[in-house]
Amino acid sequence: MRVVLLMICIVFLASCANQQCRESVEPETVVLRVERLEQQLFQSESVAEVEDFLKIHPDFAQFFLHSDQYPADSILANRMFGLIQNPSIDTLYQESLDAFKNFDEVVETLESGLGRLKAYYPQAPSPFVQTCVTGLYNDLFISNEHIMIGMDFFIGPNATYKPQQIPNYILERYTTEHLAASILQFISSQYISTSRGDAMLNEMIDYGKSYYLLSKILPCTEEHILIGYSEEEWVDIFKNDAIIWANFVENELLYETNHTIKQKFLGERPNVYEIGDKCPGRIGRWLGWEIVKAYAERSGATVQQIMSESDANKIFNQSGYKPSAN
């Protein structure tokens, strides 16, 4: 009897977990090739071995380490060997390994996401994935052929050493939890037709389409992760969506073309102080996503039709968007 009850509980919990996922397509099968280069690099015992490593991995050397900027491979090899000999880097290396101990789960998310992208767009790529630790030199390189990940950028908030060039409010998104979404948003963006015109609404809708497609290919990833907000920010936005919408309408922001003003509502900022001290940056992108969601629901348009629609006014006018009733 205990076994039967346990099985019932397992089925119930699995059912609850599935209910948290948004409706989407079945993914095509994608198996990514993955290479953990940090293990190879940090086993090097001489400059010559590092130079051999760079020759064996020329794409990584060029695209991630910018080897073409050095007059000779030996110069880069010397720099990289000095790096791995630095005692401080050992801390960075070990913390990177700890942060990526469940990297197989990230790969599985990438595979399922790319599989769903292929269901919508059969020509979607299956890039070669490589990871490494480079002393906070580079965070990501993404193309249709390659996904290169600087693990040391994604250790998270408890990292001993953090990249100095990235503001803290952006660095909060540099975690393995956000990694798959960041990569897949970049790859999937090539299937989105840009809206015609310079108005803020056009850019809002383009961002909205990007997040809408991302939500379809990563249906089990929470939406606040997809856009890079904290749970608290996400809850507060929906509590105050009527205020946010009123600000856009009353200040006639939807058809604003001034770049500086547009950046205040679309660009990277800790907060949009023009709306409120707790209103997070990029709020115009979130609003564009809500408009696209409303359009998808009212129009019944397919994902491909929404991505190919370049008339932002059509999407907006037919969305009938209104803030949620709180």
C-alpha positions in Angstrom: 0.0 0.0 0.0 2.8 2.4 0.8 4.3 1.8 -2.6 1.0 2.5 -4.3 0.5 5.7 -2.3 4.1 6.8 -3.1 3.4 6.3 -6.8 0.2 8.3 -6.6 2.1 11.1 -4.9 4.8 11.0 -7.6 2.2 11.2 -10.4 0.4 14.0 -8.6 3.6 16.0 -8.1 4.6 15.5 -11.8 1.2 16.6 -12.9 1.5 19.8 -10.8 5.0 20.4 -12.2 3.6 20.1 -15.8 0.9 22.6 -15.0 3.5 25.2 -14.4 4.6 25.0 -18.1 3.0 27.2 -20.7 1.4 25.7 -23.8 3.9 25.1 -26.6 4.9 22.7 -29.4 6.7 19.4 -29.0 10.4 19.9 -29.5 12.4 18.3 -32.3 15.3 16.1 -31.2 18.4 18.2 -30.7 21.6 16.7 -29.2 24.3 19.4 -28.7 28.0 18.7 -28.8 29.6 20.0 -25.6 33.2 20.5 -24.8 34.5 21.6 -21.4 37.7 23.4 -22.4 38.5 24.7 -18.9 39.6 21.2 -17.9 42.0 21.0 -20.8 43.4 24.4 -20.4 44.0 24.2 -16.6 45.8 20.9 -17.0 48.5 22.6 -19.2 51.9 22.5 -17.6 53.8 24.8 -20.0 53.4 27.6 -22.4 54.0 25.1 -25.2 51.0 23.0 -24.0 48.8 26.1 -24.0 49.9 27.0 -27.5 49.0 23.5 -28.5 45.6 24.0 -26.9 45.0 27.2 -28.9 46.0 25.4 -32.2 43.6 22.5 -31.4 40.8 25.0 -30.8 41.3 27.7 -33.4 37.7 29.0 -33.4 37.7 29.4 -29.6 41.0 31.1 -29.7 39.8 33.5 -32.4 36.2 34.3 -31.4 36.5 34.1 -27.6 40.1 35.0 -26.9 40.6 37.3 -29.9 43.8 35.6 -31.0 43.9 37.5 -34.2 44.7 40.6 -32.2 48.1 39.1 -31.2 51.1 39.3 -33.5 51.9 35.7 -32.5 50.1 32.8 -30.9 53.0 32.5 -28.4 52.1 35.9 -26.9 48.5 34.8 -26.2 49.8 31.4 -24.9 52.2 33.2 -22.5 49.3 35.3 -21.2 47.0 32.3 -20.7 49.7 30.2 -19.0 50.4 33.1 -16.6 46.7 33.3 -15.9 46.3 29.6 -15.0 49.5 29.9 -12.8 48.0 32.8 -10.8 46.8 31.6 -7.3 43.8 33.9 -7.4 42.6 32.3 -10.6 42.4 28.9 -8.8 39.6 30.4 -6.6 37.8 31.6 -9.7 38.3 28.2 -11.4 37.0 26.2 -8.4 34.0 28.5 -8.0 33.2 28.2 -11.7 33.2 24.4 -11.5 30.9 24.6 -8.4 28.5 27.0 -10.2 28.4 24.7 -13.3 28.1 21.4 -11.4 24.6 21.0 -12.9 25.6 22.3 -16.3 23.9 19.2 -17.8 20.6 20.7 -16.9 21.5 23.9 -18.7 22.4 21.9 -21.8 19.1 20.0 -21.6 17.3 23.3 -21.5 19.2 24.5 -24.5 18.5 21.3 -26.4 14.8 21.4 -25.7 14.6 25.1 -26.4 16.4 24.7 -29.7 14.2 21.7 -30.4 11.1 23.8 -30.1 12.7 26.6 -32.2 13.3 24.0 -34.9 9.6 23.0 -34.6 8.8 26.6 -35.6 11.8 27.1 -37.9 13.3 23.9 -39.2 16.4 25.7 -40.3 17.3 26.7 -36.7 20.8 25.9 -35.7 22.4 23.3 -33.3 25.6 25.1 -32.2 28.7 23.6 -30.8 28.9 24.4 -27.0 32.2 25.2 -25.3 32.9 26.3 -21.8 36.0 27.8 -20.3 37.5 30.0 -17.5 39.5 32.9 -18.8 40.0 35.2 -15.8 36.8 37.3 -16.5 38.0 38.1 -20.0 34.8 37.3 -22.0 31.3 36.2 -21.0 29.6 34.9 -24.1 30.1 34.4 -27.8 27.0 33.2 -29.7 26.5 32.4 -33.3 24.6 29.8 -35.3 27.8 27.6 -35.2 29.1 28.3 -31.7 28.0 28.9 -28.1 31.1 29.8 -26.0 30.6 30.5 -22.3 33.0 32.2 -19.9 32.0 30.3 -16.8 33.6 32.7 -14.4 31.1 35.4 -15.3 28.2 33.2 -14.2 29.2 32.1 -10.7 26.5 34.3 -9.2 26.2 36.7 -6.3 28.6 34.8 -4.0 31.5 35.0 -6.3 34.8 36.0 -4.7 35.8 37.9 -7.9 33.2 39.7 -10.1 33.6 41.5 -13.4 34.1 45.2 -12.7 32.8 46.4 -16.0 29.2 45.2 -15.4 26.9 47.2 -13.2 25.4 45.2 -10.2 21.8 45.5 -11.5 22.8 43.7 -14.7 25.2 41.3 -13.0 22.2 39.9 -11.0 21.2 38.2 -14.3 24.7 36.6 -14.7 23.7 33.2 -13.2 23.4 29.7 -14.6 19.7 30.1 -14.0 19.5 32.8 -16.6 22.1 31.4 -19.0 19.9 29.3 -21.3 17.3 32.1 -21.7 20.0 34.6 -22.6 21.6 32.4 -25.2 18.3 31.3 -26.8 16.9 34.9 -27.0 20.0 35.8 -29.0 19.7 32.8 -31.3 15.9 33.1 -31.8 16.1 36.9 -32.5 17.1 36.2 -36.1 13.5 34.9 -36.8 11.8 38.2 -35.8 10.9 40.8 -38.4 11.7 44.3 -37.3 8.8 46.7 -37.1 8.7 49.6 -39.5 9.2 53.1 -38.0 11.1 54.9 -35.3 8.4 55.2 -32.6 8.9 53.7 -29.2 5.9 51.4 -29.8 7.8 49.8 -32.7 10.8 48.9 -30.4 8.4 47.8 -27.6 6.6 45.4 -30.0 9.9 44.0 -31.3 11.1 43.3 -27.8 7.7 41.9 -27.0 7.9 39.5 -29.9 11.3 38.4 -28.7 10.1 37.5 -25.2 6.9 35.9 -26.6 9.0 33.6 -28.8 11.4 32.9 -25.9 8.4 32.0 -23.7 7.3 29.5 -26.4 10.6 27.7 -26.7 11.2 27.7 -23.0 7.7 27.0 -21.7 8.8 25.7 -18.3 11.1 28.7 -17.5 9.4 31.3 -15.3 8.6 34.5 -17.2 10.5 36.7 -14.8 13.7 34.7 -15.6 13.1 35.2 -19.3 13.1 39.0 -19.0 15.6 39.1 -16.2 13.5 40.5 -13.4 13.5 39.3 -9.8 10.4 37.7 -8.4 9.7 40.7 -6.3 10.0 43.1 -9.3 7.7 40.8 -11.3 5.0 40.8 -8.7 5.3 44.6 -8.2 5.0 45.2 -11.9 1.6 43.5 -12.1 0.4 45.2 -9.0 1.2 48.5 -10.7 0.5 47.8 -14.3 -2.3 50.3 -14.5 0.1 53.1 -13.3 2.7 52.0 -15.8 0.2 52.0 -18.6 -1.3 55.4 -17.6 2.2 56.9 -17.6 2.8 55.7 -21.2 -0.6 57.0 -22.4 -0.7 60.3 -20.5 2.8 61.2 -21.6 2.2 60.1 -25.2 5.2 57.8 -25.0 4.1 55.1 -27.5 4.8 57.3 -30.5 7.9 59.1 -29.0 10.8 59.1 -31.5 13.5 60.9 -29.4 16.2 58.3 -28.7 17.2 59.7 -25.3 13.6 59.5 -24.1 13.1 56.0 -25.6 16.2 54.7 -23.8 14.8 55.8 -20.4 12.0 53.2 -20.8 13.6 50.6 -23.0 17.3 50.7 -22.1 19.3 49.2 -19.2 18.7 51.2 -16.0 18.4 50.2 -12.4 15.0 51.8 -12.3 12.6 53.9 -14.4 12.4 56.8 -12.0 10.1 58.7 -14.3 7.4 56.1 -13.3 8.5 55.2 -9.8 11.4 54.4 -7.6 10.6 50.7 -7.7 9.8 50.5 -11.4 12.6 48.3 -12.9 14.5 49.3 -16.0 13.4 48.1 -19.4 9.8 48.4 -18.5 8.9 49.3 -22.0 10.1 45.9 -23.2 7.8 44.2 -20.6 4.9 46.3 -21.8 5.6 45.4 -25.4 5.5 41.7 -24.3 2.1 42.2 -22.7 0.8 43.8 -25.8 2.1 40.9 -28.0 0.5 38.4 -25.6 -2.8 40.2 -25.8 -2.6 40.3 -29.6 -1.8 36.5 -29.8 -4.7 35.7 -27.7 -7.2 37.9 -29.5 -6.0 37.3 -33.1 -5.2 33.6 -32.8 -2.2 34.2 -34.9 0.5 31.6 -35.0 4.0 32.1 -33.6 5.4 32.4 -37.1 2.8 34.9 -38.1 3.5 37.1 -35.1 7.2 37.0 -35.6 6.9 38.0 -39.3 4.4 40.8 -38.7 6.3 44.1 -39.1 3.3 46.4 -38.5 3.6 47.4 -34.8 0.4 49.5 -35.0 -1.6 46.5 -36.3 -0.4 44.4 -33.4 -1.1 47.2 -30.9 -4.5 48.1 -32.3 -5.7 44.5 -32.5 -4.4 43.6 -29.1 -7.0 45.5 -27.2 -4.4 45.6 -24.4 -5.6 46.8 -21.0 -3.8 46.5 -17.6 -5.0 43.5 -15.5 -7.7 44.2 -13.0 -6.0 44.2 -9.5 
